[in-house]
Amino acid sequence: MLWLSAALAAIAFSAAQTVRAEREHTRNVLEGTQAAFLASSAAERGLLYVLWGPQAILSDGRPRFWARGMPFVRMSFPSGEALVEMIPESSKMDVNRAQSEVIARLIAALGVAPAVAGRLSGLIVQWRSPLSAEAGLDALYEQANPTFRPPHASFQQIEELLSVPGITPDLFYGRVDRAPDGSWVTRAGLRDCLSVLSGADGDDINSVQPAVLAAKGVPPQGIAAVVALRRARPIDAEQLANLLPALGDAGNLFRIGGGTIFTIRATARVRLPNGGLSELRRTASLTVKMAPRFDSGGYRILDSRSGPAVRPLEETWPW
């Protein structure tokens, strides 16, 4: 009887563990689905905010929805919360136009050894450059598995960088490193710093990544000043004017607001029955080209994506 009781207890314990695991899995799937729909809704509302922003000004001069230079807005829904970033593509470097040494400085600023950064920069330039007799780097692609040849044409999608030898997922998507004091430090990735849509509109000081500041030649003290100001609130025109000496010769490259192409990226968390927010996050984004006059209401969606959470632009902004 004792052995039978022990066996039945073991079976009951195993069944309870299985049920609990399945229940947790189901709860995560449900929360993930809810967060995905919430993020998609927040991104679409963010597009409306951009469209309505220039026309909706409160009596005290503050924007009712959004204004150029506002890097994000927070949205509250009955079912959860969302952080919606308005990221001008012009705050990133044009991967098809940036000079090799500038790309090398960018990759080095992302934590790659300078010698490796220089080699990776050369491979990126090789990808987009016309075929020539000196195209010796093509052999690296022929050694890959499967083998292929670089197109020797402009990058059409920023994800093509993942096909460049040496560009790892950590370098492209970003990573989290352990700092000497034991804390976790978030590093941006190439997709946060490079774009095929940035053009030459100039960099939005509130959205540009610190690594891009470094690549453009801003000294370390200038980068620290920009990050410190953004931790308090978005930089305004007066603060930018005061920052110019700290930005050095690159100061004239930065301004408030971006061009006409924005990535509207929403990261959402659902509200739990106890009123708190789930730790599970989902992200949805729209890349939109706005009409030259925002108040005309014209826009074209260039890209739409959704999936697991993406680290928000500034590490001090997430909840």
Secondary structure, DSSP 4 states (H G I P E B T S, - for coil): -HHHHHHHHHHHHHHHHHHHHHHHHHHHHHHHHHHHHHHHHHHHHHHHHHHHGGG-B-TTS-BSS--TT--EEEEEETTEEEEEEEEEGGGSEETTTS-HHHHHHHHHHTT--HHHHHHHHHHHHHHHSPP-TT-TTHHHHHTSSS------S--SSGGGGGGSTT--HHHHH-EEEE-TTS-EEEE--HHHHEESS-TTS-EETTT--HHHHHHTT--HHHHHHHHHHHHHS---HHHHHHHHHHHGGGGGGEESS--SEEEEEEEEEEBPTTS-B-S--EEEEEEEEEPSSGGG--EEEEEEEEEE----SSTTS--
